[in-house]
Amino acid sequence: MCWWSCGGTRDAAHIRSRSTRCPGATDIEPEWTLQAAADPALVARNPDPKSKAAYTRLIGYSPAAGFVLTVIIDPHDLSGVTAWKTRGVDLRDYLDRKDTTDD
């Protein structure tokens, strides 16, 4: 997948510096997003109901990060749009899904 390389290093720098734009946020390494997308308990929302651009929302666990990530990608060119540490309803939905896949 080329999520963060398709758009150049600027896209990777964007998620690596999330805390500079959102105080208290966690900076995200691009590799973590690929791990999250490979999670067997992945929650995929395509299209993301919150997206006006019909992006795809992926919610999965990254072992390297040690937490669940929400990753937004453009399904047309597979470029990464943004990513963050999952919380709220998305985290609950992921944990519910994980519970059913672990059984």
Secondary structure, DSSP 8 states (H G I E B T S, - for coil): --TTTTT-HHHHHHHHTHHHHSTT-----HHHHHHHHT-TT-EEESS-TT-SS--EEEEEEETTTTEEEEEEEETTTTEEEEEEE--HHHHHHHHHHHHHHH-
